[in-house]
Amino acid sequence: MRILVIEDEARMGELLREGLTEEGHTVTVALDGREGLEMAEGWEFDLIILDVMLPGMDGFAIARRLRAQHNQTPILMLTARDSAKDLIEGLDLGADDYLTKPFSLKVLFARIRALGRRGPIPQPVSMQIGDLTLNPGTREVRRGDRAIVLTPREFSLLETLMRNARQVVSRDTLIDTVWGGDSDIESNTLDAFVRLIRAKIEAPGEAKLLRTIRGVGYSLRVEP
Protein backbone atom coordinates (compact mmCIF):
# COMPACT_ATOMS: atom_id res chain seq x y z
CA MET A 1 0.00 0.00 0.00
CA ARG A 2 1.04 3.60 -0.58
CA ILE A 3 0.69 5.25 2.83
CA LEU A 4 0.91 8.91 3.78
CA VAL A 5 1.81 9.50 7.44
CA ILE A 6 1.04 13.01 8.73
CA GLU A 7 2.76 13.16 12.13
CA ASP A 8 4.63 16.12 13.63
CA GLU A 9 6.73 14.10 16.09
CA ALA A 10 9.82 13.26 14.04
CA ARG A 11 10.68 10.23 16.16
CA MET A 12 7.18 8.78 15.83
CA GLY A 13 7.13 9.53 12.11
CA GLU A 14 10.41 7.67 11.58
CA LEU A 15 9.21 4.76 13.71
CA LEU A 16 6.09 4.46 11.57
CA ARG A 17 8.10 4.76 8.37
CA GLU A 18 10.47 1.97 9.39
CA GLY A 19 7.75 -0.34 10.70
CA LEU A 20 5.42 0.13 7.74
CA THR A 21 8.27 -0.23 5.24
CA GLU A 22 9.24 -3.54 6.85
CA GLU A 23 5.61 -4.61 6.33
CA GLY A 24 6.03 -3.99 2.61
CA HIS A 25 4.35 -0.59 2.32
CA THR A 26 5.59 2.52 0.50
CA VAL A 27 5.61 5.32 3.06
CA THR A 28 5.69 9.12 2.78
CA VAL A 29 5.94 11.20 5.97
CA ALA A 30 4.82 14.82 6.41
CA LEU A 31 5.75 16.62 9.64
CA ASP A 32 3.32 19.52 9.27
CA GLY A 33 -0.43 19.71 8.75
CA ARG A 34 -0.36 21.97 5.70
CA GLU A 35 2.44 20.00 4.07
CA GLY A 36 0.48 16.80 4.67
CA LEU A 37 -2.67 18.28 3.16
CA GLU A 38 -0.80 19.37 0.02
CA MET A 39 0.62 15.85 -0.36
CA ALA A 40 -2.81 14.28 0.14
CA GLU A 41 -4.31 16.63 -2.46
CA GLY A 42 -1.53 16.27 -5.00
CA TRP A 43 -0.70 12.55 -4.89
CA GLU A 44 -2.63 9.30 -4.77
CA PHE A 45 -2.38 7.17 -1.61
CA ASP A 46 -4.11 4.00 -0.47
CA LEU A 47 -4.22 5.13 3.18
CA ILE A 48 -3.59 8.26 5.23
CA ILE A 49 -2.40 7.88 8.83
CA LEU A 50 -3.30 11.23 10.37
CA ASP A 51 -2.30 12.67 13.72
CA VAL A 52 -4.86 15.02 15.22
CA MET A 53 -2.61 17.57 16.99
CA LEU A 54 -0.49 19.08 14.21
CA PRO A 55 1.16 22.45 13.58
CA GLY A 56 -0.21 24.50 10.71
CA MET A 57 -3.52 22.64 10.43
CA ASP A 58 -4.91 20.01 12.77
CA GLY A 59 -6.03 16.55 11.73
CA PHE A 60 -9.72 17.33 12.05
CA ALA A 61 -9.38 20.25 9.60
CA ILE A 62 -7.39 18.08 7.17
CA ALA A 63 -10.03 15.34 7.25
CA ARG A 64 -12.79 17.89 6.74
CA ARG A 65 -11.00 19.43 3.73
CA LEU A 66 -10.29 16.10 2.05
CA ARG A 67 -13.85 14.85 2.42
CA ALA A 68 -15.23 18.20 1.21
CA GLN A 69 -13.12 17.70 -1.92
CA HIS A 70 -14.60 14.20 -2.31
CA ASN A 71 -11.23 12.59 -1.57
CA GLN A 72 -12.26 9.15 -0.26
CA THR A 73 -8.80 7.83 0.65
CA PRO A 74 -9.19 5.84 3.92
CA ILE A 75 -8.05 7.82 6.97
CA LEU A 76 -6.73 6.25 10.18
CA MET A 77 -6.47 8.88 12.90
CA LEU A 78 -3.79 8.74 15.60
CA THR A 79 -4.11 10.86 18.72
CA ALA A 80 -3.44 11.13 22.42
CA ARG A 81 -6.92 12.66 22.80
CA ASP A 82 -9.07 9.69 23.72
CA SER A 83 -12.31 11.32 24.83
CA ALA A 84 -15.55 10.11 23.32
CA LYS A 85 -16.15 13.63 21.95
CA ASP A 86 -12.88 13.59 20.00
CA LEU A 87 -13.49 10.08 18.68
CA ILE A 88 -16.99 10.95 17.51
CA GLU A 89 -15.78 14.17 15.87
CA GLY A 90 -13.08 12.32 13.96
CA LEU A 91 -15.44 9.65 12.71
CA ASP A 92 -18.13 12.18 11.82
CA LEU A 93 -15.60 14.09 9.71
CA GLY A 94 -14.96 10.98 7.65
CA ALA A 95 -12.16 9.09 9.39
CA ASP A 96 -12.38 5.33 8.83
CA ASP A 97 -10.66 4.30 12.06
CA TYR A 98 -9.24 5.85 15.22
CA LEU A 99 -6.25 4.71 17.31
CA THR A 100 -5.17 6.40 20.54
CA LYS A 101 -1.56 6.88 21.66
CA PRO A 102 0.35 5.03 22.97
CA PHE A 103 -0.43 2.08 20.71
CA SER A 104 1.14 -1.20 19.68
CA LEU A 105 2.58 -1.38 16.17
CA LYS A 106 1.00 -4.84 15.89
CA VAL A 107 -2.41 -3.32 16.55
CA LEU A 108 -1.73 -0.57 13.99
CA PHE A 109 -0.71 -3.14 11.37
CA ALA A 110 -3.88 -5.15 12.08
CA ARG A 111 -6.03 -2.03 11.64
CA ILE A 112 -4.27 -1.29 8.33
CA ARG A 113 -4.87 -4.84 7.10
CA ALA A 114 -8.55 -4.50 8.01
CA LEU A 115 -8.84 -1.26 6.05
CA GLY A 116 -7.04 -2.87 3.12
CA ARG A 117 -9.54 -5.74 3.03
CA ARG A 118 -12.31 -3.28 2.27
CA GLY A 119 -10.97 -3.12 -1.27
CA PRO A 120 -10.06 -0.17 -3.46
CA ILE A 121 -11.99 3.05 -3.20
CA PRO A 122 -14.20 3.43 -6.30
CA GLN A 123 -12.90 6.20 -8.49
CA PRO A 124 -15.38 9.00 -9.17
CA VAL A 125 -16.69 9.19 -12.71
CA SER A 126 -15.41 11.82 -15.09
CA MET A 127 -17.25 15.15 -15.07
CA GLN A 128 -17.98 17.18 -18.18
CA ILE A 129 -19.37 20.54 -19.16
CA GLY A 130 -19.31 21.40 -22.82
CA ASP A 131 -16.09 19.88 -24.17
CA LEU A 132 -14.26 20.35 -20.85
CA THR A 133 -13.74 17.10 -18.91
CA LEU A 134 -12.20 16.42 -15.53
CA ASN A 135 -11.49 12.97 -14.07
CA PRO A 136 -11.04 13.08 -10.26
CA GLY A 137 -9.56 9.57 -10.23
CA THR A 138 -6.81 10.08 -12.79
CA ARG A 139 -6.65 13.87 -12.23
CA GLU A 140 -6.75 14.39 -15.98
CA VAL A 141 -8.29 17.54 -17.45
CA ARG A 142 -9.01 17.99 -21.16
CA ARG A 143 -10.65 20.58 -23.38
CA GLY A 144 -11.67 18.57 -26.42
CA ASP A 145 -8.50 16.82 -27.59
CA ARG A 146 -6.26 19.24 -25.67
CA ALA A 147 -4.70 18.11 -22.38
CA ILE A 148 -4.62 20.72 -19.61
CA VAL A 149 -1.99 20.67 -16.86
CA LEU A 150 -3.11 22.10 -13.50
CA THR A 151 -1.40 22.48 -10.15
CA PRO A 152 -3.06 20.61 -7.23
CA ARG A 153 -4.68 23.86 -6.02
CA GLU A 154 -5.94 24.75 -9.49
CA PHE A 155 -7.31 21.23 -9.92
CA SER A 156 -9.16 21.43 -6.59
CA LEU A 157 -10.68 24.78 -7.54
CA LEU A 158 -11.79 23.61 -10.98
CA GLU A 159 -13.16 20.36 -9.55
CA THR A 160 -15.28 22.31 -7.05
CA LEU A 161 -16.69 24.45 -9.85
CA MET A 162 -17.39 21.42 -12.04
CA ARG A 163 -19.18 19.58 -9.24
CA ASN A 164 -21.45 22.60 -9.07
CA ALA A 165 -21.65 23.20 -12.82
CA ARG A 166 -24.29 25.67 -14.02
CA GLN A 167 -24.65 26.97 -10.47
CA VAL A 168 -23.10 30.04 -8.90
CA VAL A 169 -20.46 29.05 -6.33
CA SER A 170 -19.83 31.79 -3.79
CA ARG A 171 -16.35 33.09 -3.07
CA ASP A 172 -16.63 31.96 0.56
CA THR A 173 -17.54 28.41 -0.49
CA LEU A 174 -14.59 28.21 -2.87
CA ILE A 175 -12.13 29.53 -0.31
CA ASP A 176 -13.46 27.22 2.40
CA THR A 177 -13.26 24.15 0.15
CA VAL A 178 -9.93 24.83 -1.52
CA TRP A 179 -7.97 26.63 1.19
CA GLY A 180 -9.86 25.78 4.36
CA GLY A 181 -12.16 27.95 6.43
CA ASP A 182 -9.36 28.88 8.83
CA SER A 183 -7.11 30.11 6.01
CA ASP A 184 -5.88 33.71 6.03
CA ILE A 185 -5.30 33.99 2.28
CA GLU A 186 -5.32 37.42 0.70
CA SER A 187 -8.65 38.53 -0.72
CA ASN A 188 -7.32 38.61 -4.27
CA THR A 189 -5.74 35.13 -4.15
CA LEU A 190 -8.92 33.43 -5.35
CA ASP A 191 -9.22 35.87 -8.23
CA ALA A 192 -5.62 35.19 -9.24
CA PHE A 193 -6.20 31.43 -9.31
CA VAL A 194 -9.38 31.88 -11.34
CA ARG A 195 -7.44 33.92 -13.90
CA LEU A 196 -4.82 31.16 -14.14
CA ILE A 197 -7.48 28.49 -14.65
CA ARG A 198 -9.38 30.59 -17.18
CA ALA A 199 -6.22 31.06 -19.24
CA LYS A 200 -5.68 27.30 -19.30
CA ILE A 201 -9.19 26.12 -20.08
CA GLU A 202 -10.14 28.89 -22.52
CA ALA A 203 -7.62 28.96 -25.35
CA PRO A 204 -8.10 31.52 -28.15
CA GLY A 205 -11.06 30.53 -30.27
CA GLU A 206 -12.65 28.31 -27.61
CA ALA A 207 -16.04 29.10 -26.09
CA LYS A 208 -16.04 30.86 -22.71
CA LEU A 209 -16.99 28.59 -19.81
CA LEU A 210 -15.84 30.25 -16.58
CA ARG A 211 -18.11 33.15 -15.66
CA THR A 212 -17.55 35.83 -13.04
CA ILE A 213 -20.69 36.67 -11.09
CA ARG A 214 -19.80 40.07 -9.69
CA GLY A 215 -20.12 40.43 -5.96
CA VAL A 216 -21.02 36.75 -5.53
CA GLY A 217 -18.59 34.23 -7.00
CA TYR A 218 -18.01 32.14 -10.11
CA SER A 219 -19.87 29.69 -12.32
CA LEU A 220 -18.97 27.13 -14.98
CA ARG A 221 -21.61 27.03 -17.69
CA VAL A 222 -22.13 26.76 -21.43
CA GLU A 223 -23.99 29.76 -22.75
CA PRO A 224 -26.40 29.10 -25.67
Summary of the structure (lengths in Angstrom):
residues: 224
radius of gyration: 19.1
end to end distance: 46.9
largest distance: 61.1
contacts: 647
relative contact order: 0.11
helix: 39%
strand: 21%
